[in-house]
Amino acid sequence: MDVMVTPAELKPAGIWRLSDRLGRPLGTITEASPSLFVIDANRDARLSGMETAKFRSLNDAMTAIARHMKGECQLSSDDKA
């Protein structure tokens, strides 16, 4: 399953929403510090097998998500930043 990573609009910088290609929410990635990115998966989503996972970069987190979901994980192309 492919996962889209979109910066959260109404939250502080450093938070990305995770969703599948149909827009169903899967969880979030939060930048806790410059070298700590935390995945918080929704309990009822396929990503939930990762539970809370910690990574050194956004790219590392996205790579782990792609591997876990057996698909792609990419930044949303409609990013307005």
Backbone as JSON Lines, residues from 0, in Angstrom:
{"i":0,"aa":"M","n":[0.84,-1.17,0.0],"ca":[0.0,0.0,0.0],"c":[0.89,1.24,0.0]}
{"i":1,"aa":"D","n":[0.59,2.19,-0.85],"ca":[1.34,3.44,-0.93],"c":[0.86,4.41,0.14]}
{"i":2,"aa":"V","n":[1.8,5.2,0.66],"ca":[1.51,6.16,1.72],"c":[1.94,7.54,1.27]}
{"i":3,"aa":"M","n":[1.07,8.53,1.5],"ca":[1.38,9.92,1.19],"c":[1.7,10.65,2.49]}
{"i":4,"aa":"V","n":[2.72,11.51,2.46],"ca":[3.17,12.28,3.61],"c":[2.89,13.75,3.29]}
{"i":5,"aa":"T","n":[2.04,14.38,4.11],"ca":[1.61,15.75,3.87],"c":[1.85,16.6,5.11]}
{"i":6,"aa":"P","n":[2.52,17.75,4.98],"ca":[2.69,18.61,6.15],"c":[1.33,18.99,6.73]}
{"i":7,"aa":"A","n":[1.2,18.92,8.04],"ca":[-0.05,19.3,8.7],"c":[-0.23,20.8,8.58]}
{"i":8,"aa":"E","n":[-1.43,21.23,8.23],"ca":[-1.69,22.65,7.98],"c":[-1.96,23.44,9.25]}
{"i":9,"aa":"L","n":[-2.7,22.89,10.17],"ca":[-3.14,23.65,11.34],"c":[-2.35,23.32,12.6]}
{"i":10,"aa":"K","n":[-1.24,22.67,12.45],"ca":[-0.42,22.3,13.61],"c":[0.94,22.97,13.48]}
{"i":11,"aa":"P","n":[1.74,22.96,14.51],"ca":[3.08,23.54,14.39],"c":[3.91,22.82,13.32]}
{"i":12,"aa":"A","n":[4.9,23.54,12.8],"ca":[5.81,22.92,11.82],"c":[6.44,21.68,12.43]}
{"i":13,"aa":"G","n":[6.78,20.72,11.58],"ca":[7.41,19.51,12.08],"c":[6.45,18.37,12.3]}
{"i":14,"aa":"I","n":[5.22,18.5,11.79],"ca":[4.25,17.41,11.88],"c":[3.74,17.12,10.47]}
{"i":15,"aa":"W","n":[3.75,15.85,10.11],"ca":[3.25,15.4,8.81],"c":[2.15,14.39,9.02]}
{"i":16,"aa":"R","n":[1.09,14.5,8.21],"ca":[-0.01,13.53,8.23],"c":[0.32,12.4,7.26]}
{"i":17,"aa":"L","n":[-0.02,11.19,7.64],"ca":[0.16,10.02,6.8],"c":[-1.2,9.54,6.34]}
{"i":18,"aa":"S","n":[-1.34,9.26,5.05],"ca":[-2.6,8.74,4.52],"c":[-2.31,7.81,3.36]}
{"i":19,"aa":"D","n":[-3.31,6.98,3.04],"ca":[-3.15,6.15,1.85],"c":[-3.59,6.97,0.64]}
{"i":20,"aa":"R","n":[-3.51,6.4,-0.54],"ca":[-3.84,7.14,-1.77],"c":[-5.31,7.52,-1.85]}
{"i":21,"aa":"L","n":[-6.17,6.89,-1.04],"ca":[-7.58,7.24,-1.02],"c":[-7.88,8.29,0.04]}
{"i":22,"aa":"G","n":[-6.85,8.76,0.74],"ca":[-7.03,9.8,1.74],"c":[-7.36,9.31,3.13]}
{"i":23,"aa":"R","n":[-7.35,8.01,3.35],"ca":[-7.65,7.47,4.68],"c":[-6.46,7.72,5.61]}
{"i":24,"aa":"P","n":[-6.71,8.26,6.8],"ca":[-5.62,8.58,7.72],"c":[-4.94,7.33,8.27]}
{"i":25,"aa":"L","n":[-3.6,7.39,8.34],"ca":[-2.81,6.27,8.86],"c":[-2.04,6.64,10.12]}
{"i":26,"aa":"G","n":[-1.82,7.95,10.35],"ca":[-1.06,8.38,11.51],"c":[-0.31,9.66,11.22]}
{"i":27,"aa":"T","n":[0.75,9.9,12.0],"ca":[1.54,11.11,11.83],"c":[3.03,10.81,12.01]}
{"i":28,"aa":"I","n":[3.84,11.72,11.5],"ca":[5.27,11.76,11.81],"c":[5.5,13.12,12.48]}
{"i":29,"aa":"T","n":[6.17,13.1,13.61],"ca":[6.47,14.34,14.33],"c":[7.98,14.5,14.47]}
{"i":30,"aa":"E","n":[8.46,15.7,14.17],"ca":[9.88,16.01,14.37],"c":[10.05,16.47,15.82]}
{"i":31,"aa":"A","n":[10.5,15.56,16.68],"ca":[10.68,15.87,18.09],"c":[11.92,16.72,18.31]}
{"i":32,"aa":"S","n":[12.93,16.52,17.48],"ca":[14.17,17.31,17.48],"c":[14.78,17.15,16.09]}
{"i":33,"aa":"P","n":[15.83,17.9,15.76],"ca":[16.42,17.79,14.42],"c":[16.88,16.39,14.04]}
{"i":34,"aa":"S","n":[17.13,15.53,15.01],"ca":[17.58,14.17,14.68],"c":[16.68,13.1,15.3]}
{"i":35,"aa":"L","n":[15.41,13.46,15.56],"ca":[14.46,12.48,16.11],"c":[13.09,12.7,15.49]}
{"i":36,"aa":"F","n":[12.68,11.75,14.66],"ca":[11.37,11.77,14.01],"c":[10.59,10.57,14.52]}
{"i":37,"aa":"V","n":[9.36,10.83,14.98],"ca":[8.56,9.79,15.62],"c":[7.32,9.51,14.78]}
{"i":38,"aa":"I","n":[7.11,8.23,14.46],"ca":[5.91,7.79,13.77],"c":[4.9,7.39,14.83]}
{"i":39,"aa":"D","n":[3.7,7.94,14.74],"ca":[2.6,7.57,15.63],"c":[1.47,7.05,14.74]}
{"i":40,"aa":"A","n":[1.36,5.73,14.64],"ca":[0.38,5.11,13.75],"c":[-1.0,5.05,14.4]}
{"i":41,"aa":"N","n":[-2.04,5.28,13.6],"ca":[-3.4,5.09,14.08],"c":[-3.62,3.62,14.41]}
{"i":42,"aa":"R","n":[-4.3,3.34,15.48],"ca":[-4.49,1.95,15.92],"c":[-5.25,1.1,14.92]}
{"i":43,"aa":"D","n":[-6.19,1.69,14.21],"ca":[-7.03,0.91,13.31],"c":[-6.54,0.89,11.86]}
{"i":44,"aa":"A","n":[-5.33,1.37,11.61],"ca":[-4.77,1.4,10.26],"c":[-3.72,0.31,10.08]}
{"i":45,"aa":"R","n":[-3.43,-0.05,8.83],"ca":[-2.41,-1.08,8.57],"c":[-1.04,-0.68,9.07]}
{"i":46,"aa":"L","n":[-0.81,0.59,9.2],"ca":[0.47,1.08,9.71],"c":[0.62,0.8,11.2]}
{"i":47,"aa":"S","n":[-0.45,0.41,11.86],"ca":[-0.43,0.24,13.31],"c":[0.57,-0.81,13.79]}
{"i":48,"aa":"G","n":[1.01,-1.7,12.94],"ca":[2.02,-2.68,13.33],"c":[3.34,-2.02,13.71]}
{"i":49,"aa":"M","n":[3.54,-0.78,13.27],"ca":[4.76,-0.05,13.62],"c":[4.63,0.61,14.99]}
{"i":50,"aa":"E","n":[3.39,0.78,15.46],"ca":[3.09,1.47,16.72],"c":[3.85,2.79,16.76]}
{"i":51,"aa":"T","n":[4.6,3.06,17.8],"ca":[5.4,4.28,17.86],"c":[6.84,3.9,17.55]}
{"i":52,"aa":"A","n":[7.37,4.47,16.48],"ca":[8.74,4.15,16.06],"c":[9.52,5.46,15.95]}
{"i":53,"aa":"K","n":[10.84,5.39,16.21],"ca":[11.69,6.58,16.21],"c":[12.8,6.44,15.17]}
{"i":54,"aa":"F","n":[13.08,7.56,14.45],"ca":[14.07,7.55,13.38],"c":[14.9,8.83,13.42]}
{"i":55,"aa":"R","n":[16.06,8.79,12.79],"ca":[17.0,9.93,12.8],"c":[16.64,11.01,11.79]}
{"i":56,"aa":"S","n":[15.81,10.69,10.78],"ca":[15.45,11.69,9.77],"c":[14.06,11.37,9.22]}
{"i":57,"aa":"L","n":[13.47,12.35,8.56],"ca":[12.18,12.14,7.9],"c":[12.33,11.07,6.82]}
{"i":58,"aa":"N","n":[13.43,11.11,6.08],"ca":[13.67,10.12,5.03],"c":[13.75,8.71,5.61]}
{"i":59,"aa":"D","n":[14.44,8.55,6.75],"ca":[14.53,7.23,7.39],"c":[13.14,6.73,7.8]}
{"i":60,"aa":"A","n":[12.31,7.63,8.33],"ca":[10.95,7.25,8.72],"c":[10.14,6.84,7.51]}
{"i":61,"aa":"M","n":[10.25,7.6,6.42],"ca":[9.5,7.27,5.21],"c":[9.96,5.95,4.61]}
{"i":62,"aa":"T","n":[11.26,5.67,4.66],"ca":[11.79,4.4,4.15],"c":[11.23,3.23,4.97]}
{"i":63,"aa":"A","n":[11.18,3.39,6.28],"ca":[10.64,2.33,7.15],"c":[9.15,2.11,6.89]}
{"i":64,"aa":"I","n":[8.41,3.18,6.66],"ca":[6.98,3.06,6.35],"c":[6.79,2.3,5.04]}
{"i":65,"aa":"A","n":[7.55,2.67,4.01],"ca":[7.45,1.99,2.71],"c":[7.74,0.5,2.86]}
{"i":66,"aa":"R","n":[8.76,0.17,3.61],"ca":[9.12,-1.23,3.82],"c":[7.99,-1.97,4.56]}
{"i":67,"aa":"H","n":[7.47,-1.34,5.61],"ca":[6.41,-1.96,6.41],"c":[5.13,-2.17,5.59]}
{"i":68,"aa":"M","n":[4.8,-1.19,4.76],"ca":[3.56,-1.24,3.98],"c":[3.73,-1.95,2.65]}
{"i":69,"aa":"K","n":[4.98,-2.32,2.31],"ca":[5.27,-3.0,1.04],"c":[4.77,-2.18,-0.15]}
{"i":70,"aa":"G","n":[5.12,-0.89,-0.11],"ca":[4.72,0.03,-1.18],"c":[5.65,1.21,-1.18]}
{"i":71,"aa":"E","n":[5.14,2.35,-1.66],"ca":[5.92,3.58,-1.69],"c":[5.45,4.5,-0.58]}
{"i":72,"aa":"C","n":[6.35,5.37,-0.15],"ca":[6.02,6.42,0.81],"c":[6.65,7.69,0.26]}
{"i":73,"aa":"Q","n":[5.8,8.67,-0.07],"ca":[6.34,9.88,-0.71],"c":[5.65,11.12,-0.2]}
{"i":74,"aa":"L","n":[6.37,12.24,-0.32],"ca":[5.8,13.53,0.04],"c":[4.7,13.88,-0.94]}
{"i":75,"aa":"S","n":[3.66,14.47,-0.45],"ca":[2.53,14.86,-1.28],"c":[2.96,15.89,-2.29]}
{"i":76,"aa":"S","n":[2.52,15.74,-3.54],"ca":[2.88,16.67,-4.61],"c":[2.09,17.97,-4.51]}
{"i":77,"aa":"D","n":[1.01,17.98,-3.71],"ca":[0.22,19.2,-3.57],"c":[0.64,20.0,-2.35]}
{"i":78,"aa":"D","n":[1.89,19.78,-1.9],"ca":[2.45,20.55,-0.79],"c":[2.48,22.03,-1.16]}
{"i":79,"aa":"K","n":[1.87,22.86,-0.33],"ca":[1.77,24.29,-0.62],"c":[2.88,25.1,0.03]}
{"i":80,"aa":"A","n":[3.89,24.43,0.56],"ca":[4.98,25.14,1.25],"c":[5.91,25.81,0.29]}
